[in-house]
Amino acid sequence: MNWKHALKGMTPYKPGRSIEEVIRLYGLKEVVKLASNENPYGCSPAVKEFIETDAIQYEIYPDGYASALRSKLAAKHDVSEDTLLFGNGSDEIIMVISRALLGKGTNTIMATTTFPQYAHNAKIEGAEIRQIPLRDGQHDLEGFVRAIDDETSVIWVCNPNNPTGNLLPSDTLQAFLERVPEHILVVLDEAYFEYITADAHTDSVTWLEKFPNIIILRTFSKAYGLASFRVGYAIAQPEIIANLNKVRNPFNNNSIGLAVAEKALADQAFIHQCRQVNHEQRDRFKQYATEKKLHMFDSETNFVLLAVPGDADLAAEQLLQQGFIIRSGNALGTPGYVRVTIGTEQQNSDFFAALDTLLVVEGSAK
């Protein structure tokens, strides 16, 4: 078959092990998954109540305009409805942007290390990928500016960044946007927006008029606890949204996903509670890292990137054997670190105890 040349050497996304698989492989009674930054508190009770009513007509196509959810999101963000685009998770929106704007003769700028789907989709489209190394876990925006030329089409800014968790200061990001030519689309990927507690942070939605070349990505997969329903959305100027809609597949969101996202959006008390308890537990990780003299990047998300003794793959495997599924930094481009989702108070206490056993073994080996 005449496959695209770009596919040569690429590998499909490899998901982590499931709870059921780990229980079977290691004979464990209980396993805690802290690998995919899911909400350990689940989702709004209103979502569960809605699902139990079985109120969806399964034989009817979804609302291709996402009318009800669109109206409520527009009201929440104080934007017009034509500034919104919906995707099968924000992953699909990344693919739509890449398909619409990238190809041979264009280049795209992103950090390294950051969310890998930016580079993955750009490579498929045949675009040149310009990766600017992080500086202390943070985007090197000066490096981004130096990389811009006449063929630059898309710039990706993951904020807070995955996998480091760092948040760019709003004034720093705004100063950067002022230097980007208006013909270049700047993607502000804010999948973890709801977890941000930094006092000086500015909601980037308020920048849409000043910077008409930005598009903001958000999702219902993280804080809203709806990862299995795959609902993400973007906010940008109507002209940008209209052109991206030409690429988007019709009926790309299913009816149940749209309906439960609408219910979840209405329960902001649940989001506030999740943000608060996550902040408290994130502070526990900071305290633990300080006490154990382990480097940890500042995080404004529901995960941390934490240094471990020895090889990260080995540490991840040893923690897996104790019933904790995490992500090795070796697979993320951050060797020597593991990425750990911030769990419940009890889950985190148990994780600290498990990591302690690794630190004791490493210490006795020295």
N, C-alpha and C positions, 0 to 999 in steps of 0.2 A: 504494500500500500504506500501511497505517496504522502507519508506523514510530514508535517512541518519539520524543517531542519532544526528548529529551536527545541523540539521535544527530545532530541538526541542528548542523552546524558542527564535528563531531568528525571526526578523520581516523584511518584505520587505522594500525597500527604499521608503520613503514617500516624494514625491515632494511637494514643496510649492504651495501655491495657485496661480492660473493664474490671469492675469490682468482682464480678462473677468469675472471670478468668483467674484473677489473683487468688481468690479463695480456693479455687480448684487446684491451681498449681502448687500452692504452698500449704494447703491444708489448714488455712486460717478460719477462725470463726467469725471474725469481724475485720473489715477493711475500710479505711477512710480514703476517699479520693480527693487529693489536694493538688491535682495536676492541670485542671482546665479552667480555673478561675470562675467556677460556677458559684452561685449563691448558696451557702450552706443552710440558709434559713428558708429555702424553697421560694415560693411565690406568694402573692397576695391571696388571702382566704377567699376573696371575691372571685378569683380565677377558678379555684376548686369548686366553689358553689355553682358557677356558671357551667362548668363541664358536666357536673352531675345532672343538670337540667336537660342535657342532650338536645339543645335548641337549634342545632345546625341542620339545614336541609342538605344532605350529602349528595344528592343528585344534581344540585344547582352549582354552576360555575361560581368561583369567588367573584367578589366585586373588584373588577380590574382597576378601579380608581381608588379603592380603599376609602370610600367616602366618609364613613363614620369615624374611623381612626384619623383620617386626614383632618377632618373638621376639629376634632378635639386636640390634636397635636398643634394645629395652627393656632388655636386659642391659647394653649399652654405657652407656646413660644412667642406669641404676639406677632405672627407672620401671616402672610397671605397663603391660601391653600396651594397656589401654583408654585410655591417655593419648595414643595416637599416631593421627595422621590422615595418609593418603598422598594425594599429588596428582600430576597430570601436570606436574611441575615445581612450584615454589612459586608460580608465576604462577596456576595453577589454584586453589590454596588461597586466594590473595588474592581471586579471583573468588567462591569459595564463601563466604568470610567476608562479602563485600560483599552477596551475594545473601541471606544469612541474616539480616543485621543492619541493612542500610541501606535507606532508601526515603524517600519524602516524609514530612516531619515529623521527620526525624532529621538530625543533622549529624555530620561526621567531621573529625578534626583531624590534620594532617600538616605536615611541614616543606615549605618551598620554597627551594631545589631539593632534590628527593629522587627516589626511584624512581617513575616516572610512572604505573605501573599502579594505585596506590592511588587517585589522583584519577580516572583513566580509568574504573575500575569503579564508583566512587561516583557519578560523573556519570550513568552508564547507569541506575543504580538510583534516580536522582532525589533523592539526598541533598544537603544543603547541604555544601559543601566549605570548610573553614576552614584556610587555608594560612598558616603562621607562618614568616616569613623566617629563614633561617639567620643565625647571628651568628659571623663568622669561620669559616664552613664547618661550624659545629656547630649541632645542634638547640637552639633557644631554649626550654627546658623551662618556664621561667617564663611565657613567652608561651603555651605550651600550656595551663598551668593557668588562666590568665586567660580563655582561649577556651572553657573547659568550662562547659556549662550543663545544664539538665534534659533537653535533647534530644540531647545528645552520646551517641553509641552506640559508636563505634570510634575509637581513637587509634592512629596508625601511627608506629612508631619504627624507622627503618632504621639498624641499628647493627652494623658500621660503615656509614656513610652512602654511598649511591651517588647522585651521582657524585664527591663530595669525598673519600671514603675515611676520613673522621674516625671515631674511636671515642669514644663517650661514656664517661667514667670510671665505673666500676661504682658507686662510692658516690654519685655525682651521679644516676645513673639510678635507683638504689634509693630515694633520697630523693624523687625525683619519683613513683615508684610508690606511695609511702606517702601521697601527696596526691591520688591519683586515686580517685574513688568506685568501690566494688566492682562496681556495675552496668555500668560501662563496660569494654569489652574493649580491652586494650592489646596490640597486635601488635608483638612484637619480631622484626623481620625480620633474621635473621643469616645471610644467604646466604654471607658471607665468613668465617664463624666460624673455620674451620680455618686461616686465614692469620694470625690474631691472634697476636702475640708479646709484647704488652705485659705486663710482669711483674705488675701489680696487677689484671689483669682477672679477674673472677669469672664462672664459667659460670652463665648465667641459669637453667639447668635446676634448680639448687639453690634457686631462689626460688619454685618452684611451690606449695609449701605455704603460704608466707608471703603470696604474692600470687595468690590463686585466679582472678583476672581477667586473667591474662596468657596469651598463646599465643605460642610460639616457633617461628619458621619457619626451616628449614634445607634444604639441597639437595645433591644429588649432581652438580650441573651444573658446579660451580666446581673446588674442590680435587680432588675425586674424578675429574674429567675425563670425566664421562658426560653432557655436555650434550645429545647427540643422543638419549639414551634417555628424557629428561624424567621424572625421579623427584625429587620433593621431599617433605618431610614436616613435620608440625607436632606440637608437644608441648604439652598443656594438661590441665586437670582433666577427668576423664571426662565430666562433664555437658556441658562445652563441646564436646568431641569428638563425643559422641552427637548433639547437635543439628546440628552441621556435617555429620555423616554423612547426615542426612536430605536435605541439599542436594547432596551429592557424587554424581556419576554412578556407577553400578555399573561395574566393570571399567575404571576410569579409568586404571589403570596396566597396560601390556602385560607379558606374561610375560617377555620378554627383558630389559626394563628392570628388573623386580623381581629377576631372577636375577643380572644383572651388578652391581646395587647391593649385593646380598648378598656377592658375591665381593670387590667393592671395599672394603666395610666391614671385611672381615677383614684387609685388608692395611694396617694403620695405619703400618707402616714406610714405605710409599710416601708417605702423607700427611705424616709427620714430615719426610721428605726434601724434599718439595715446599715445605713451610712454611719449612724452613731456607734452601734456595737462593733462594726468593722473598724472604725477609728480607734476604739478602745483596745481591740485585740491587735491592731497594727502596732500600737504603742508597746504592747507586750513583746512583740517580735523585736522591736528596737531595743528594749531593755535586755532581752535575752542575748541579742547579738553583742551588745556592749559588755555584758557580764562575761560572756564566753570569748570575747575579743575576736569576734568573727565579723568581717566586713559585710555590711548590708547596704544596698543602695536606698536612698530616700524613696519612699513610695507614697503615692496618692491614689492607690488602687486597692483592690482586694487580694493582692498577692505581693510577695517580696522575692527579691533575688538575693540569696544568702550564700556566703562563702562556706565551703565545707572542706574538711581536711582530706588531702589526697585527691584521687580521681573522682570527678563528679558522677561518672557512670557507676562506679563501684559504690559510692555513697548512696545513690538512688536505689541501687539493687539491694543494699543492706537495709535501707529503710522500707523497701517493698516487702522484704521478708518479715518485717515487723508489722506489716499491715498498712503502710502509708504509700499511696501512689502519688509521686511528685514528678517533676520534669528535670532531667539532667541538663545542666547548662551546656554540656558538650553538644547536644542536639540543637541548641538555641544560638550557638556562636558565642557563648560565655563560659568557657571552660573554667573549672574550679568553683563553680556556683551551681546551686539548684534553685529552681523557681517553685515556690510553695504558695498555694492558695491559702488565704487566711480563713481558717475554719471557725467553728464555735469555740467558746471558752474551753470546753472539755476536750474537743479535738486538738486544740492547740497545746493544751497541757500535756496530752498524751504524746503529741509529736515532739515536744521539747524533751520529754523523758526518753523517747526513742533516739533522738539525735544525741543526747547525752551519752548513750552507750557507745556511739561511734567516736565521740570526742575522748572518752576514757580509753578506748582501745588505741586510738591514734597517739594519745599522750603517753601511754605505757610503752609504745613501740619506739619512742624517741630516746 
